[in-house]
């Protein structure tokens, strides 16, 4: 077994162990949405594993993994706090209803196995970046800046939404303030910036040998736009809140921009 393969499999092993432990917890709590709480630690933890297995980690790897760990811890804490005491998320309740009987066992591959595989793929820039000992250059700086911007943008968007929902006067209203005035999904846009920035850093360190890791930001962008992010959430919101349709008409879905006349 070659060293790169051993390193990659070690990252997968971390993700699998954390995912399986969470699956067991989901059986006890009847809550498959627990997987959302460990999505960040699965990916950020894999980055830490890749870095730990390098004999002499360089500045590039340390910077990438530090950003990844900060993102993972912030996201895990936020999702845990947001969902605490609310039971299984509505999206997972629908998946559960569609896959009866024996969903608890089916969730091992339908929910947890799938997300563990996706998390391993998304961790690819860490795998390529931490193995490079090339000096930092302009593309590294640009990528790290974009990744840091994405983390902050996502965190600010989440904080603004949490504060909005905490005010009883806003019940039933549409959040269109702060960053949400310029994009309907600042948290998703920030997340995409993080992964495109980390891919740039990996590319700067390993050149075309790391080009394949573009699968990470591409996959994350597709998930955010077409699968579990914008498309799924907006279908639900438009059905439950007619005012959201006006918000859609005047506000960009993803990339921030000035509001339009509705």
N, C-alpha and C positions, 0 to 999 in steps of 0.2 A: 504494500500500500504506500503510495507516494505521500510526501509530507503535505502538499496542498490538499489532497483528498482527505487525509487525516484531519486537517484543520477544519475543512468544510463540514465533515461528518461530526466533529466535536460541537460545532455550532448547531447543527441539526439535533444532536443529542440533548443539548440544553433546551432547545425549543420543545422537543418531544416530552422531556421530563416535566417541564412547567405546564405544558398543555395537558398532559395526562393527569397531573395532580389537580388541575383546575376542573377537568372532566369529572373526576371522582367527587370533588366538592359540589359540582353541579347536580350530581345524582342525589346527594344528601339534601341539597337545598331546592331541588326541582327548579333550577334556574340556569338555562344554557347561556344566558347573556353574560355570565361571569367571564366568558372568554374575552369579552371586550376589555376587561380590566387588566388582562395580562398581555394584550396585543403589543403594547409598547415594550414591556419588559422582555417579551420573547425576542424581539428584534434587537433592542439595545443590549440585552444580555448576550446575544450571539456575537455582537460586535466586541464586547468585553472578552469573550472566549477567544475570538480570533487574535485580539491584541495580546492576551496573556500567553498565547502559544508562540509568540514571536520572540526569538532570543534577545533581540535588541530593538525594542519599539522606538520608532522615530517620531518626530514632531507631527508629521502628517497623521499617523495612526492615533496618536494621543489626542490631537485636536478633533478628529472625526468621532472617536469613541466618546469623548467628553460631551460633544454636542448631542450624540445619540443617546447617551445616558440621561442628560438633562431633559431631552424631549420625552423619553420613556417614563421617567419618574414623574414628571409633571402631568403627562397624559393619564397614567395609571391613577395618580392621586385624584385628579379631577373627575374621572369617570366613576371611581369608587365613591367619592363624595356625592356626585350628582345622582347616582343610582341607589344610594344607601337607603334601605327600608322601602323601596318601591317594587320589589319583586322582579320577576322576569320582564324584560323589555318587550314591548308589543310586537316588534319584528320577529323575535324568537318565539313568541306565543303563536304567531301565524305559521311559522315553520313547524312548530310542534304539532299544531292541529292538522297540517297537511301530511304529516309523516307518522301518523298513528296506525297500528299499535306499536308498542316497543320503541317509542322515540328515544327514550333515555339511552338505549344501546345504539340506535342508529345515529344519534348525535355524535358518537365517537368519530365517525367518518364524515357525516354530512356537515357538521359544524366544526368540531375541534380538529379533526385530521386535515380538513381543507384549509383552515386558517393557519395551522402549523406549517403546512407546505408553503402557503403564500408568505408567511413571515420569514421563512428561510430564504425564499427568492428575494424578498425586499432587502434582506441583510447583505446582499451581494456587494454593494459598494464598500462596506466595512472589510469584507474578505479581501478585496483587491487593494484597497487603500492602505491597510495596515502592513501589508507585505512589502510595500515600496520604501526604499531608503533614499530616493532621489530628493534633492533639496527643494524646499518650497519655492513656488514661483507665482507669477501673477494669476494664473488660473486657479491655483490653490486658494489664494486670498479672496478672489471673486467668489469661488464656490463656498468657502467657509462663511463669507459675509452673507451670501444668499441663504445658506442654511440657518444661520443665526437669526436673520430677518424673519424667516419662515416660522421658527419657534416662537419668537416674540409676537408676530402677527396672529398666530393661532391662539396663543395664550391670552392676548388682549381680547380677541373676539369671543373666546369662551367666557372670560370674566365679565365682559359687557352683557352677554346673554344671560349669564347666571344672575347678575344684579337686576336685570330687567324682569326676569321671571320671579325674583324674590319679592317684588313690589306688588301687593294685591291689586293696586290700581291699574296694573297692566294686564290683568287676567282677560284672556280672549283677544287681546290686541296683537298686532304684528310688530316685531322688533325691526325698526328701520332707522336706528340711531347709531352714532359712533361709526365703527368700521362697517356695520351692517347697512349703512346708508349707501355705501359704494359697491358692495358685493353681497349677494344673498348668502354666501358661505365663506366668510373670512377664515374660519377655522380650516376648511378644506383647502383653500388657496394657500394658506400658510404651510400646511402639511406638504403640498406639492412642491413648494419652494424648497423645503428642507431636503427632499429626496433628490431633486434636480441639482441642488447645491452640492450634496455629498457625492453624487455621481461625477460632477465636475472635478472634485478633489481627487477621486479615485483615478479619473482619466489623466489628470495632471501628473500623478505619481507613476502610473504604469503604462501610459500611452495607449496604443491600440490594443494592447493585451488586456486592458480593462474595459474596452468598448462594449463588450458583451454585457457588462453590468447595467447598461442602459435599460435592461429588462426591469430593473427595480423601479426607477421613476415612471417608466411607461406603465407598468402594472399598477402602481399606486395611483397614477392619474386616472386610469381607466376605472379602477375601483371607486375612486372618489366621485367621478363624473357619471358613470353609467351603471354601477352595480349597487353598492351599499351606501352611497353618499347622496349626491344631488338628486338623481333620478328617483330613488326610492323615497327620500324624505319629502320631496316636493309633491309627489303624487299624493301622499298622505295628507300633507298640509293643505293643498288646494281643495281636497275633498272636505276637510273638516272646517276650513276657514276661508270663506269667499273673499275676504279682504286681502288674502294672500295673493290672489290673482292680480290685483292692482299693483301689489308690491313687485310681482314678477314682471309686469309690464314696464315698470320704471327703473328697475335695478338690474345690473349685470348679474349673471348667475355665478360667475367664478372669478374672472380677472377684474379687479376693482376699476371703476370708472365713474364719471359724474352721473348723477341721477337724470333720468329722462322724464319728460312730461308724460303722465299716464293718460 
